Amino acid sequence: MARHKQTPRDTSAGGSQRQLRVGELIRHAMAELLTRGDVHDPVIEEHMITVPEVKMTADLRLATVYIMPLGGKDAPAVLTALDHNKKFLRGEIARRVNLKFAPDLRFRLDERFDEAERIDRLLRSPNVKRDLDGEGGE
């Protein structure tokens, strides 16, 4: 009798329900830490930082935290500051989110807004407008 390997459900759509739920809990904890000024770092303290998404690995041991400083200002410096405070942030998240293991944190810039703006500019370009209006004539 052949044995079939079970695959996790819904991984193509961003992960399992558990991954999504844990990612959202960590996102809220990170946002609260940053909003309340619990991270004592001059770079982090002088920026408004949003946390639009946290993606978890299947084993919940690594959290990729997507961040965006207000207006994209000083993004590389903010990423460096967050990396520098990673150990503190991990400990605080472990206290606030009840998990068997506190996940390692990895910080990335959320570039979705830049990508959306790039696509919008592309759609408004004269060549694309002409093609969409049917004037491409072949």
VEXMAR-366973 format. One record per atom (N, C-alpha, C): residue in one letter; residue number from 1; chain; y, x, z; atom name. Coordinates in steps of 0.001 Angstrom, whole numbers, plus 500000, padded with zeros to 6 digits. Atoms other than C-alpha are relative to their C-alpha. Layout:
<rs>
+------+-----+------+--------+--------+--------+------+
: code : pos : unit :     c2 :     c1 :     c3 : site :
+------+-----+------+--------+--------+--------+------+
:    A : NUM :    A :      Y :      X :      Z :   CA :
...
+------+-----+------+--------+--------+--------+------+
</rs>
This chain:
<rs>
+------+-----+------+--------+--------+--------+------+
: code : pos : unit :     c2 :     c1 :     c3 : site :
+------+-----+------+--------+--------+--------+------+
:    M :   1 :    A : 498826 : 500854 : 500000 :    N :
:    M :   1 :    A : 500000 : 500000 : 500000 :   CA :
:    M :   1 :    A : 501237 : 500899 : 500000 :    C :
:    A :   2 :    A : 498793 : 499181 : 500117 :    N :
:    A :   2 :    A : 503360 : 501442 : 498995 :   CA :
:    A :   2 :    A : 500976 : 499648 : 501111 :    C :
:    R :   3 :    A : 498981 : 500214 : 498980 :    N :
:    R :   3 :    A : 505988 : 501912 : 501675 :   CA :
:    R :   3 :    A : 501364 : 500147 : 499364 :    C :
:    H :   4 :    A : 498645 : 499960 : 500532 :    N :
:    H :   4 :    A : 509577 : 501203 : 500852 :   CA :
:    H :   4 :    A : 500939 : 500518 : 501067 :    C :
:    K :   5 :    A : 499004 : 499461 : 499085 :    N :
:    K :   5 :    A : 512323 : 503189 : 502422 :   CA :
:    K :   5 :    A : 501139 : 498992 : 500113 :    C :
:    Q :   6 :    A : 498908 : 500927 : 499810 :    N :
:    Q :   6 :    A : 514921 : 500923 : 503957 :   CA :
:    Q :   6 :    A : 501319 : 500723 : 499836 :    C :
:    T :   7 :    A : 498671 : 499412 : 500182 :    N :
:    T :   7 :    A : 518475 : 501595 : 502922 :   CA :
:    T :   7 :    A : 500999 : 499199 : 500805 :    C :
:    P :   8 :    A : 498989 : 500746 : 499251 :    N :
:    P :   8 :    A : 521539 : 500715 : 504964 :   CA :
:    P :   8 :    A : 500681 : 498976 : 499111 :    C :
:    R :   9 :    A : 499369 : 501060 : 500769 :    N :
:    R :   9 :    A : 523192 : 497499 : 503889 :   CA :
:    R :   9 :    A : 501485 : 500246 : 499862 :    C :
:    D :  10 :    A : 498565 : 500053 : 500235 :    N :
:    D :  10 :    A : 526658 : 497317 : 502400 :   CA :
:    D :  10 :    A : 500689 : 501367 : 500087 :    C :
:    T :  11 :    A : 499346 : 498691 : 499922 :    N :
:    T :  11 :    A : 527305 : 501075 : 502279 :   CA :
:    T :  11 :    A : 500977 : 500202 : 498859 :    C :
:    S :  12 :    A : 499086 : 499813 : 501121 :    N :
:    S :  12 :    A : 528983 : 500815 : 498889 :   CA :
:    S :  12 :    A : 501356 : 499353 : 500257 :    C :
:    A :  13 :    A : 498751 : 500711 : 499736 :    N :
:    A :  13 :    A : 531631 : 498466 : 500284 :   CA :
:    A :  13 :    A : 500726 : 500567 : 501222 :    C :
:    G :  14 :    A : 499254 : 499398 : 498907 :    N :
:    G :  14 :    A : 532822 : 500879 : 502975 :   CA :
:    G :  14 :    A : 499203 : 500197 : 501266 :    C :
:    G :  15 :    A : 500819 : 499746 : 498831 :    N :
:    G :  15 :    A : 529944 : 500959 : 505428 :   CA :
:    G :  15 :    A : 499416 : 498748 : 500606 :    C :
:    S :  16 :    A : 500643 : 501108 : 499301 :    N :
:    S :  16 :    A : 527873 : 498829 : 507728 :   CA :
:    S :  16 :    A : 501022 : 499291 : 500885 :    C :
:    Q :  17 :    A : 499121 : 500734 : 499096 :    N :
:    Q :  17 :    A : 529389 : 496231 : 510000 :   CA :
:    Q :  17 :    A : 500324 : 500829 : 501238 :    C :
:    R :  18 :    A : 499790 : 499156 : 498815 :    N :
:    R :  18 :    A : 528922 : 498626 : 512929 :   CA :
:    R :  18 :    A : 501000 : 501109 : 499700 :    C :
:    Q :  19 :    A : 499049 : 498950 : 500392 :    N :
:    Q :  19 :    A : 530728 : 501455 : 511102 :   CA :
:    Q :  19 :    A : 501417 : 499444 : 499914 :    C :
:    L :  20 :    A : 498682 : 500612 : 500154 :    N :
:    L :  20 :    A : 533591 : 499129 : 510233 :   CA :
:    L :  20 :    A : 500589 : 499611 : 501350 :    C :
:    R :  21 :    A : 499528 : 500433 : 498688 :    N :
:    R :  21 :    A : 533819 : 497741 : 513779 :   CA :
:    R :  21 :    A : 500432 : 501196 : 500846 :    C :
:    V :  22 :    A : 499669 : 498809 : 499220 :    N :
:    V :  22 :    A : 533771 : 501185 : 515433 :   CA :
:    V :  22 :    A : 501245 : 500675 : 499417 :    C :
:    G :  23 :    A : 498816 : 499422 : 500643 :    N :
:    G :  23 :    A : 536286 : 502511 : 512893 :   CA :
:    G :  23 :    A : 501266 : 499250 : 500391 :    C :
:    E :  24 :    A : 498848 : 500807 : 499628 :    N :
:    E :  24 :    A : 538608 : 499632 : 513724 :   CA :
:    E :  24 :    A : 500372 : 500201 : 501474 :    C :
:    L :  25 :    A : 499735 : 499724 : 498578 :    N :
:    L :  25 :    A : 538252 : 500239 : 517489 :   CA :
:    L :  25 :    A : 500702 : 501348 : 500168 :    C :
:    I :  26 :    A : 499390 : 498670 : 499920 :    N :
:    I :  26 :    A : 539100 : 503904 : 517004 :   CA :
:    I :  26 :    A : 501407 : 499974 : 499407 :    C :
:    R :  27 :    A : 498669 : 500119 : 500607 :    N :
:    R :  27 :    A : 542018 : 503009 : 514726 :   CA :
:    R :  27 :    A : 500997 : 499423 : 501006 :    C :
:    H :  28 :    A : 499118 : 500610 : 499000 :    N :
:    H :  28 :    A : 543483 : 500775 : 517428 :   CA :
:    H :  28 :    A : 500302 : 500969 : 501140 :    C :
:    A :  29 :    A : 499802 : 499043 : 498914 :    N :
:    A :  29 :    A : 542961 : 503428 : 520120 :   CA :
:    A :  29 :    A : 500953 : 501120 : 499567 :    C :
:    M :  30 :    A : 499121 : 498945 : 500517 :    N :
:    M :  30 :    A : 544613 : 506113 : 517941 :   CA :
:    M :  30 :    A : 501430 : 499492 : 499873 :    C :
:    A :  31 :    A : 498659 : 500567 : 500179 :    N :
:    A :  31 :    A : 547544 : 503851 : 517094 :   CA :
:    A :  31 :    A : 500681 : 499828 : 501354 :    C :
:    E :  32 :    A : 499440 : 500174 : 498659 :    N :
:    E :  32 :    A : 548044 : 503058 : 520778 :   CA :
:    E :  32 :    A : 500411 : 501343 : 500603 :    C :
:    L :  33 :    A : 499679 : 498658 : 499491 :    N :
:    L :  33 :    A : 547921 : 506749 : 521745 :   CA :
:    L :  33 :    A : 501284 : 500533 : 499374 :    C :
:    L :  34 :    A : 498832 : 499487 : 500707 :    N :
:    L :  34 :    A : 550512 : 507611 : 519116 :   CA :
:    L :  34 :    A : 501252 : 499182 : 500308 :    C :
:    T :  35 :    A : 498858 : 500868 : 499744 :    N :
:    T :  35 :    A : 552763 : 504613 : 519801 :   CA :
:    T :  35 :    A : 500549 : 500196 : 501410 :    C :
:    R :  36 :    A : 499573 : 499876 : 498607 :    N :
:    R :  36 :    A : 552856 : 505082 : 523563 :   CA :
:    R :  36 :    A : 500491 : 501405 : 500347 :    C :
:    G :  37 :    A : 499537 : 498646 : 499728 :    N :
:    G :  37 :    A : 553655 : 508786 : 523272 :   CA :
:    G :  37 :    A : 499091 : 500763 : 500946 :    C :
:    D :  38 :    A : 500947 : 499332 : 499116 :    N :
:    D :  38 :    A : 550503 : 509885 : 525093 :   CA :
:    D :  38 :    A : 499660 : 501421 : 499549 :    C :
:    V :  39 :    A : 500270 : 498655 : 500517 :    N :
:    V :  39 :    A : 550208 : 512984 : 522888 :   CA :
:    V :  39 :    A : 501282 : 500809 : 500151 :    C :
:    H :  40 :    A : 498806 : 499209 : 499707 :    N :
:    H :  40 :    A : 552639 : 515581 : 524185 :   CA :
:    H :  40 :    A : 500070 : 501199 : 499060 :    C :
:    D :  41 :    A : 499818 : 498986 : 501023 :    N :
:    D :  41 :    A : 553400 : 517514 : 521038 :   CA :
:    D :  41 :    A : 501326 : 499676 : 499319 :    C :
:    P :  42 :    A : 498671 : 500294 : 500564 :    N :
:    P :  42 :    A : 556958 : 517877 : 519691 :   CA :
:    P :  42 :    A : 499965 : 499426 : 498588 :    C :
:    V :  43 :    A : 500073 : 500501 : 501377 :    N :
:    V :  43 :    A : 555940 : 517273 : 516068 :   CA :
:    V :  43 :    A : 499555 : 498537 : 499991 :    C :
:    I :  44 :    A : 500515 : 501375 : 499957 :    N :
:    I :  44 :    A : 553974 : 514120 : 516902 :   CA :
:    I :  44 :    A : 501022 : 499073 : 500657 :    C :
:    E :  45 :    A : 499032 : 500832 : 499280 :    N :
:    E :  45 :    A : 556635 : 512852 : 519319 :   CA :
:    E :  45 :    A : 501206 : 499617 : 499147 :    C :
:    E :  46 :    A : 498806 : 500312 : 500798 :    N :
:    E :  46 :    A : 559406 : 512996 : 516707 :   CA :
:    E :  46 :    A : 499697 : 499222 : 498725 :    C :
:    H :  47 :    A : 500371 : 500761 : 501197 :    N :
:    H :  47 :    A : 557489 : 511025 : 514044 :   CA :
:    H :  47 :    A : 499370 : 498669 : 500370 :    C :
:    M :  48 :    A : 500724 : 501272 : 499930 :    N :
:    M :  48 :    A : 556435 : 507416 : 513678 :   CA :
:    M :  48 :    A : 498801 : 500171 : 499075 :    C :
:    I :  49 :    A : 501220 : 499757 : 500765 :    N :
:    I :  49 :    A : 552819 : 507691 : 512538 :   CA :
:    I :  49 :    A : 499173 : 498725 : 499975 :    C :
:    T :  50 :    A : 500876 : 501168 : 500123 :    N :
:    T :  50 :    A : 550772 : 504800 : 511188 :   CA :
:    T :  50 :    A : 498573 : 500473 : 499738 :    C :
:    V :  51 :    A : 501423 : 499723 : 500197 :    N :
:    V :  51 :    A : 546977 : 504745 : 511179 :   CA :
:    V :  51 :    A : 499423 : 498799 : 499256 :    C :
:    P :  52 :    A : 500459 : 501167 : 500756 :    N :
:    P :  52 :    A : 545999 : 502402 : 508337 :   CA :
:    P :  52 :    A : 498484 : 499822 : 499955 :    C :
:    E :  53 :    A : 501455 : 500127 : 500138 :    N :
:    E :  53 :    A : 542268 : 503193 : 508359 :   CA :
:    E :  53 :    A : 499298 : 501149 : 500702 :    C :
:    V :  54 :    A : 500909 : 498982 : 499466 :    N :
:    V :  54 :    A : 539461 : 505054 : 510126 :   CA :
:    V :  54 :    A : 498633 : 499713 : 499394 :    C :
:    K :  55 :    A : 501334 : 500146 : 500596 :    N :
:    K :  55 :    A : 536201 : 505614 : 508260 :   CA :
:    K :  55 :    A : 499000 : 500792 : 500831 :    C :
:    M :  56 :    A : 501047 : 499385 : 499193 :    N :
:    M :  56 :    A : 533033 : 506396 : 510203 :   CA :
:    M :  56 :    A : 498816 : 500391 : 499122 :    C :
:    T :  57 :    A : 501256 : 499661 : 500654 :    N :
:    T :  57 :    A : 529940 : 508232 : 509037 :   CA :
:    T :  57 :    A : 498926 : 499044 : 500514 :    C :
:    A :  58 :    A : 501073 : 500933 : 499643 :    N :
:    A :  58 :    A : 526665 : 506283 : 509227 :   CA :
:    A :  58 :    A : 499484 : 500228 : 501422 :    C :
:    D :  59 :    A : 500491 : 499711 : 498651 :    N :
:    D :  59 :    A : 525646 : 508060 : 512447 :   CA :
:    D :  59 :    A : 501096 : 499888 : 501069 :    C :
:    L :  60 :    A : 498847 : 500204 : 499111 :    N :
:    L :  60 :    A : 529096 : 507366 : 514002 :   CA :
:    L :  60 :    A : 500438 : 501274 : 500716 :    C :
:    R :  61 :    A : 499642 : 498740 : 499337 :    N :
:    R :  61 :    A : 529545 : 511060 : 514847 :   CA :
:    R :  61 :    A : 501263 : 500637 : 499430 :    C :
:    L :  62 :    A : 498789 : 499462 : 500604 :    N :
:    L :  62 :    A : 532497 : 511738 : 512543 :   CA :
:    L :  62 :    A : 500904 : 498848 : 499583 :    C :
:    A :  63 :    A : 499005 : 501006 : 500360 :    N :
:    A :  63 :    A : 535636 : 509646 : 512225 :   CA :
:    A :  63 :    A : 501068 : 500677 : 499151 :    C :
:    T :  64 :    A : 498911 : 499515 : 500845 :    N :
:    T :  64 :    A : 537996 : 510311 : 509327 :   CA :
:    T :  64 :    A : 501169 : 499054 : 500222 :    C :
:    V :  65 :    A : 498828 : 500790 : 499623 :    N :
:    V :  65 :    A : 541393 : 509115 : 510542 :   CA :
:    V :  65 :    A : 501071 : 500208 : 498941 :    C :
:    Y :  66 :    A : 498960 : 499930 : 501025 :    N :
:    Y :  66 :    A : 543829 : 508331 : 507739 :   CA :
:    Y :  66 :    A : 501335 : 499676 : 500658 :    C :
:    I :  67 :    A : 498694 : 500170 : 499364 :    N :
:    I :  67 :    A : 547452 : 508712 : 508826 :   CA :
:    I :  67 :    A : 501097 : 500083 : 498949 :    C :
:    M :  68 :    A : 498830 : 499868 : 500851 :    N :
:    M :  68 :    A : 550886 : 508392 : 507286 :   CA :
:    M :  68 :    A : 501235 : 499994 : 500893 :    C :
:    P :  69 :    A : 498723 : 500006 : 499284 :    N :
:    P :  69 :    A : 554124 : 509520 : 508918 :   CA :
:    P :  69 :    A : 500988 : 499121 : 499236 :    C :
:    L :  70 :    A : 499023 : 500884 : 500608 :    N :
:    L :  70 :    A : 556996 : 507133 : 508282 :   CA :
:    L :  70 :    A : 500727 : 500699 : 498856 :    C :
:    G :  71 :    A : 499349 : 499438 : 501172 :    N :
:    G :  71 :    A : 558319 : 507813 : 504796 :   CA :
:    G :  71 :    A : 499308 : 501243 : 499451 :    C :
:    G :  72 :    A : 500706 : 498803 : 500450 :    N :
:    G :  72 :    A : 555744 : 510589 : 504320 :   CA :
:    G :  72 :    A : 500656 : 501295 : 500454 :    C :
:    K :  73 :    A : 499205 : 498852 : 499553 :    N :
:    K :  73 :    A : 558156 : 512919 : 506137 :   CA :
:    K :  73 :    A : 499142 : 500993 : 500791 :    C :
:    D :  74 :    A : 500685 : 498905 : 499293 :    N :
:    D :  74 :    A : 556673 : 516270 : 507260 :   CA :
:    D :  74 :    A : 498490 : 499781 : 500141 :    C :
:    A :  75 :    A : 501421 : 500327 : 499913 :    N :
:    A :  75 :    A : 553118 : 515104 : 506518 :   CA :
:    A :  75 :    A : 499112 : 501200 : 500319 :    C :
:    P :  76 :    A : 500857 : 498859 : 499657 :    N :
:    P :  76 :    A : 551556 : 518610 : 506515 :   CA :
:    P :  76 :    A : 500159 : 500455 : 501457 :    C :
:    A :  77 :    A : 499761 : 499603 : 498610 :    N :
:    A :  77 :    A : 553178 : 519439 : 509876 :   CA :
:    A :  77 :    A : 499351 : 499010 : 500968 :    C :
:    V :  78 :    A : 500610 : 501019 : 499148 :    N :
:    V :  78 :    A : 551969 : 516145 : 511359 :   CA :
:    V :  78 :    A : 498482 : 500167 : 500011 :    C :
:    L :  79 :    A : 501449 : 499770 : 500061 :    N :
:    L :  79 :    A : 548405 : 516786 : 510142 :   CA :
:    L :  79 :    A : 499603 : 501208 : 500848 :    C :
:    T :  80 :    A : 500275 : 498797 : 499218 :    N :
:    T :  80 :    A : 548506 : 520273 : 511681 :   CA :
:    T :  80 :    A : 500086 : 499704 : 501494 :    C :
:    A :  81 :    A : 499828 : 500357 : 498586 :    N :
:    A :  81 :    A : 549782 : 518865 : 514989 :   CA :
:    A :  81 :    A : 498841 : 499138 : 500498 :    C :
:    L :  82 :    A : 501134 : 500836 : 499600 :    N :
:    L :  82 :    A : 547051 : 516227 : 515083 :   CA :
:    L :  82 :    A : 498728 : 500837 : 500128 :    C :
:    D :  83 :    A : 501165 : 499103 : 499919 :    N :
:    D :  83 :    A : 544406 : 518862 : 514343 :   CA :
:    D :  83 :    A : 500060 : 500852 : 501265 :    C :
:    H :  84 :    A : 499810 : 499168 : 498812 :    N :
:    H :  84 :    A : 545845 : 521010 : 517142 :   CA :
:    H :  84 :    A : 499669 : 499219 : 501281 :    C :
:    N :  85 :    A : 500246 : 500854 : 498836 :    N :
:    N :  85 :    A : 545515 : 518066 : 519574 :   CA :
:    N :  85 :    A : 498695 : 499207 : 499897 :    C :
:    K :  86 :    A : 501239 : 500722 : 500283 :    N :
:    K :  86 :    A : 542101 : 516961 : 518299 :   CA :
:    K :  86 :    A : 499122 : 499824 : 501246 :    C :
:    K :  87 :    A : 500855 : 500051 : 498813 :    N :
:    K :  87 :    A : 540248 : 517783 : 521536 :   CA :
:    K :  87 :    A : 500520 : 498950 : 500993 :    C :
:    F :  88 :    A : 499400 : 500990 : 499108 :    N :
:    F :  88 :    A : 542673 : 515743 : 523667 :   CA :
:    F :  88 :    A : 499796 : 498592 : 499458 :    C :
:    L :  89 :    A : 500134 : 501319 : 500619 :    N :
:    L :  89 :    A : 542597 : 512824 : 521215 :   CA :
:    L :  89 :    A : 498555 : 499500 : 500069 :    C :
:    R :  90 :    A : 501413 : 500378 : 499947 :    N :
:    R :  90 :    A : 538804 : 512836 : 521104 :   CA :
:    R :  90 :    A : 499631 : 499524 : 501408 :    C :
:    G :  91 :    A : 500277 : 500395 : 498622 :    N :
:    G :  91 :    A : 538622 : 512679 : 524903 :   CA :
:    G :  91 :    A : 500610 : 498655 : 500355 :    C :
:    E :  92 :    A : 499340 : 501276 : 499720 :    N :
:    E :  92 :    A : 541130 : 509837 : 525093 :   CA :
:    E :  92 :    A : 499307 : 498847 : 499284 :    C :
:    I :  93 :    A : 500708 : 501050 : 500747 :    N :
:    I :  93 :    A : 539300 : 507869 : 522411 :   CA :
:    I :  93 :    A : 498664 : 499700 : 500681 :    C :
:    A :  94 :    A : 501275 : 500203 : 499299 :    N :
:    A :  94 :    A : 536011 : 508408 : 524274 :   CA :
:    A :  94 :    A : 500200 : 499125 : 501239 :    C :
:    R :  95 :    A : 499722 : 500817 : 498815 :    N :
:    R :  95 :    A : 537612 : 506882 : 527394 :   CA :
:    R :  95 :    A : 500318 : 498550 : 499631 :    C :
:    R :  96 :    A : 499533 : 501338 : 500374 :    N :
:    R :  96 :    A : 539069 : 503903 : 525529 :   CA :
:    R :  96 :    A : 498976 : 499190 : 499208 :    C :
:    V :  97 :    A : 500998 : 500670 : 500838 :    N :
:    V :  97 :    A : 536194 : 503112 : 523149 :   CA :
:    V :  97 :    A : 498628 : 500358 : 500560 :    C :
:    N :  98 :    A : 501285 : 499764 : 499340 :    N :
:    N :  98 :    A : 532805 : 502717 : 524800 :   CA :
:    N :  98 :    A : 498910 : 500303 : 498966 :    C :
:    L :  99 :    A : 501035 : 499564 : 500937 :    N :
:    L :  99 :    A : 530464 : 504758 : 522588 :   CA :
:    L :  99 :    A : 499074 : 500989 : 500698 :    C :
:    K : 100 :    A : 500951 : 499042 : 499432 :    N :
:    K : 100 :    A : 527369 : 506796 : 523357 :   CA :
:    K : 100 :    A : 500516 : 501429 : 499812 :    C :
:    F : 101 :    A : 499439 : 498680 : 500303 :    N :
:    F : 101 :    A : 528997 : 509824 : 521687 :   CA :
:    F : 101 :    A : 501431 : 499826 : 499502 :    C :
:    A : 102 :    A : 498635 : 500011 : 500544 :    N :
:    A : 102 :    A : 532670 : 510502 : 521100 :   CA :
:    A : 102 :    A : 499948 : 500690 : 498641 :    C :
:    P : 103 :    A : 500087 : 499390 : 501333 :    N :
:    P : 103 :    A : 533001 : 511151 : 517367 :   CA :
:    P : 103 :    A : 500981 : 501162 : 499843 :    C :
:    D : 104 :    A : 499063 : 498956 : 500406 :    N :
:    D : 104 :    A : 534532 : 514302 : 515965 :   CA :
:    D : 104 :    A : 501061 : 499316 : 499151 :    C :
:    L : 105 :    A : 498898 : 500596 : 500751 :    N :
:    L : 105 :    A : 537910 : 513541 : 514435 :   CA :
:    L : 105 :    A : 500407 : 500920 : 498858 :    C :
:    R : 106 :    A : 499492 : 499284 : 501163 :    N :
:    R : 106 :    A : 539081 : 514571 : 510991 :   CA :
:    R : 106 :    A : 501194 : 499204 : 499504 :    C :
:    F : 107 :    A : 498769 : 500679 : 500395 :    N :
:    F : 107 :    A : 542626 : 513769 : 509910 :   CA :
:    F : 107 :    A : 500295 : 500251 : 498533 :    C :
:    R : 108 :    A : 499649 : 499926 : 501417 :    N :
:    R : 108 :    A : 543635 : 513013 : 506325 :   CA :
:    R : 108 :    A : 501235 : 499133 : 499765 :    C :
:    L : 109 :    A : 498863 : 500837 : 500392 :    N :
:    L : 109 :    A : 546770 : 511687 : 504691 :   CA :
:    L : 109 :    A : 499488 : 498789 : 499242 :    C :
:    D : 110 :    A : 500327 : 501210 : 500746 :    N :
:    D : 110 :    A : 546516 : 508122 : 503458 :   CA :
:    D : 110 :    A : 500844 : 500012 : 498739 :    C :
:    E : 111 :    A : 499273 : 499865 : 501263 :    N :
:    E : 111 :    A : 547452 : 508486 : 499804 :   CA :
:    E : 111 :    A : 499944 : 498732 : 499159 :    C :
:    R : 112 :    A : 500105 : 501245 : 500772 :    N :
:    R : 112 :    A : 546846 : 504882 : 498785 :   CA :
:    R : 112 :    A : 501362 : 499513 : 499517 :    C :
:    F : 113 :    A : 498675 : 500466 : 500401 :    N :
:    F : 113 :    A : 550571 : 504108 : 498730 :   CA :
:    F : 113 :    A : 500505 : 500810 : 498803 :    C :
:    D : 114 :    A : 499599 : 499156 : 501123 :    N :
:    D : 114 :    A : 551257 : 507072 : 496439 :   CA :
:    D : 114 :    A : 499252 : 499603 : 498735 :    C :
:    E : 115 :    A : 500807 : 500388 : 501150 :    N :
:    E : 115 :    A : 548413 : 506017 : 494168 :   CA :
:    E : 115 :    A : 500463 : 498646 : 499447 :    C :
:    A : 116 :    A : 499526 : 501316 : 500441 :    N :
:    A : 116 :    A : 549660 : 502408 : 494050 :   CA :
:    A : 116 :    A : 501335 : 500138 : 499268 :    C :
:    E : 117 :    A : 498705 : 499778 : 500648 :    N :
:    E : 117 :    A : 553152 : 503635 : 493175 :   CA :
:    E : 117 :    A : 499810 : 500641 : 498622 :    C :
:    R : 118 :    A : 500285 : 499336 : 501275 :    N :
:    R : 118 :    A : 551735 : 505892 : 490428 :   CA :
:    R : 118 :    A : 499495 : 498980 : 498971 :    C :
:    I : 119 :    A : 500548 : 501018 : 500907 :    N :
:    I : 119 :    A : 549794 : 502968 : 488912 :   CA :
:    I : 119 :    A : 501106 : 499029 : 499585 :    C :
:    D : 120 :    A : 498887 : 500901 : 500306 :    N :
:    D : 120 :    A : 552868 : 500728 : 489132 :   CA :
:    D : 120 :    A : 500934 : 500620 : 498957 :    C :
:    R : 121 :    A : 499145 : 499297 : 500974 :    N :
:    R : 121 :    A : 554988 : 503339 : 487293 :   CA :
:    R : 121 :    A : 499334 : 500037 : 498632 :    C :
:    L : 122 :    A : 500752 : 499945 : 501247 :    N :
:    L : 122 :    A : 552267 : 503679 : 484682 :   CA :
:    L : 122 :    A : 500036 : 498642 : 499288 :    C :
:    L : 123 :    A : 499993 : 501337 : 500603 :    N :
:    L : 123 :    A : 552122 : 499922 : 484118 :   CA :
:    L : 123 :    A : 501373 : 499618 : 499451 :    C :
:    R : 124 :    A : 498647 : 500297 : 500474 :    N :
:    R : 124 :    A : 555901 : 499814 : 483655 :   CA :
:    R : 124 :    A : 500454 : 500934 : 498877 :    C :
:    S : 125 :    A : 499603 : 499063 : 501052 :    N :
:    S : 125 :    A : 555927 : 502654 : 481120 :   CA :
:    S : 125 :    A : 500063 : 499272 : 498655 :    C :
:    P : 126 :    A : 499834 : 500674 : 501297 :    N :
:    P : 126 :    A : 557024 : 501719 : 477580 :   CA :
:    P : 126 :    A : 498707 : 499892 : 499192 :    C :
:    N : 127 :    A : 501242 : 500034 : 500784 :    N :
:    N : 127 :    A : 553664 : 502625 : 475997 :   CA :
:    N : 127 :    A : 499044 : 498924 : 500493 :    C :
:    V : 128 :    A : 500912 : 500999 : 499443 :    N :
:    V : 128 :    A : 551652 : 500460 : 478350 :   CA :
:    V : 128 :    A : 500574 : 498598 : 499792 :    C :
:    K : 129 :    A : 499368 : 501315 : 500239 :    N :
:    K : 129 :    A : 554161 : 497578 : 478097 :   CA :
:    K : 129 :    A : 499757 : 499556 : 498566 :    C :
:    R : 130 :    A : 500211 : 500327 : 501420 :    N :
:    R : 130 :    A : 553874 : 497742 : 474298 :   CA :
:    R : 130 :    A : 498571 : 499552 : 499777 :    C :
:    D : 131 :    A : 501421 : 500355 : 500181 :    N :
:    D : 131 :    A : 550061 : 497672 : 474489 :   CA :
:    D : 131 :    A : 499704 : 498645 : 500634 :    C :
:    L : 132 :    A : 500262 : 501270 : 499323 :    N :
:    L : 132 :    A : 550063 : 494792 : 476963 :   CA :
:    L : 132 :    A : 500622 : 498825 : 499246 :    C :
:    D : 133 :    A : 499333 : 501062 : 500764 :    N :
:    D : 133 :    A : 552487 : 492817 : 474799 :   CA :
:    D : 133 :    A : 499374 : 499796 : 498633 :    C :
:    G : 134 :    A : 500702 : 500169 : 501258 :    N :
:    G : 134 :    A : 550167 : 493256 : 471816 :   CA :
:    G : 134 :    A : 500701 : 500606 : 498796 :    C :
:    E : 135 :    A : 499277 : 499373 : 501111 :    N :
:    E : 135 :    A : 552510 : 495402 : 469767 :   CA :
:    E : 135 :    A : 499352 : 501311 : 499570 :    C :
:    G : 136 :    A : 500663 : 498734 : 500297 :    N :
:    G : 136 :    A : 550024 : 498252 : 469551 :   CA :
:    G : 136 :    A : 499586 : 500124 : 498554 :    C :
:    G : 137 :    A : 500338 : 500072 : 501407 :    N :
:    G : 137 :    A : 549112 : 497231 : 465979 :   CA :
:    G : 137 :    A : 499094 : 501101 : 499478 :    C :
:    E : 138 :    A : 500931 : 498996 : 500516 :    N :
:    E : 138 :    A : 546052 : 499003 : 464633 :   CA :
:    E : 138 :    A : 499606 : 499718 : 498596 :    C :
+------+-----+------+--------+--------+--------+------+
</rs>
